[in-house]
Amino acid sequence: MRRSFAALVRERPRGGADFASWGYSGIALKIMSTLLAAMAAVLTLVVSTVSPATAAAPASQGVVPEYALDTSWPKLPLPNKWALGLINSIFVDTHNHLWLYHSPELVPGYARGAAANPPSGKCCVPAPAIIEFDEQGNVVRSWDIGPGRGYDAPSAGHGLYIDYKGNIWVGGSQTRTGANGSEPDGMYLKFSPDGKFLLQIGGRGLPPKGSLDTTHLFGAAAVDVDPATNEAYIADGYGNHRVIVFDADTGKYKRHWGAYGHKPDDTSLGRYNPADPPAQQFRNPVHCAELTNDRLLYVCDRVNDRIQVFKPDGTFVKETFVNKETRGSGSAWDIAFSRDPQQKYLYLADGENDRVHILDRQSLEMLTTFGEGGRQPGLFYGVHSIATDSKGNIYTTETYEGKRLQRFVYKGLGPVEKQDQGTPWGVK
């Protein structure tokens, strides 16, 4: 249980002594009490409002960030009778605006009756693929991605990212021909904030050329752009087994690597078995690739239940396993970092176990976990993507039938009362 500084200074010394027994006069006692109360109020305010961006305590102190569900965000209902499909990714920009990328084609039939001709019901219309929300949760901008616009539109969109110039990147994760005839994805696309097409890396994924090809991708899942070198690091991903790097303006190939910095290999590894030695190659999907301020690249090897860390040249640095016994779709889905200069905390979305894990970024020590599986607010159903803002708040999206965007408000640092905090329904 947390106690404020004010509560601590009100406690009596051990043995039952009170302030009067220390020899202070009544007037001095009153003055001292008033000063202490004022100091306590100020310190309590500081402690309760500090964010990970301004003060991140070391893990050895036994405190971690705490969160509560924000049921007022985003503002609902969405405009124009919009319904969301699978939410593939999110990103929070420098203005604390959240950008969302979802699959309009995967809005289920029961939620698109208002779009039929003639309408079959009042609910609903598939929302545009790209939606921008302001800090209060209002929609401020939206646009679509689709065929016939001068680029290869993804069949299954994935991996929205906003680079240091404000440009928007999206990929595609489909690796087979869809039931509707849609083609596999082998590209990453760059757009202006208003949706103007700027660059395509790769193209359609058939026939797949493998993880040694330097011209095409195959089911790319995520991208990050290094402002120091203007290089795009792509987690390539659902079909290939690698990280690949391109010039972010020209699309010129630079380098690529697999797990542990090895030459990537597409030989099937079979099903993941936690009892086996660590796999020397990535399994599908390689699901995230994110750079830190100290220029390390953190990569999600999702089904292998691990995060691997590399230098920009592909040199392997370290790894950690998270819930290593997890089978199925794995535990390492997506990561985000706290916004303090040191990026003290690493937040991991674990979609198989429906949890958010908080790790110390440097040591990769697991600090705590929150969340549980379910469909109600505050729960997760395939938590797929995660992002943070400058105030320490966490945003999550869900895939499968979750199709939901949620915000968890940063409430301050508190003691680690238990490893798994459960569902953060409200303020502790």
Buried (B, 14 or more C-beta within 10 A) or exposed (E): EBEBBBEEEEEEEEEEEEBEEEEBEEEEBEEEBEEBEEEBEEBBEEBEEBBBBEEBBEBEEEBBBBBBBBEEBBEEEBEEBBBBBBBBBBBBBEEBBBBBBBBBBBBEEEBBBBBEEEEEEEBBBBBBBBBBBBBEBEBEBBBEBEEEEEBBBBBBBBBBBBBEBEBBBBBBBBBBEEEEEBBBBBBBBBBEBEBEEBBBBBBBBBEBBBBEBEEBBBBBBBBBBBEEEBBBBBBBBBBBBBBBBBBBBEBEBBBBBBBBBBEBBBEEBEEBEEEEEBBEBBBBBBBBBBBBEEEBBBBBBBBBBBBBBBEBEBEBEEBBBBBBEBEEBBBBBBBBBBBBEBBBBBBBBBBBBBBBBBBBBBEBEBBBBBBBBEEEEBBBBBBBBBBBBBBBBBBBBBBEEBBBBBBBBBBBBBEBEEEEBEBBEEEB
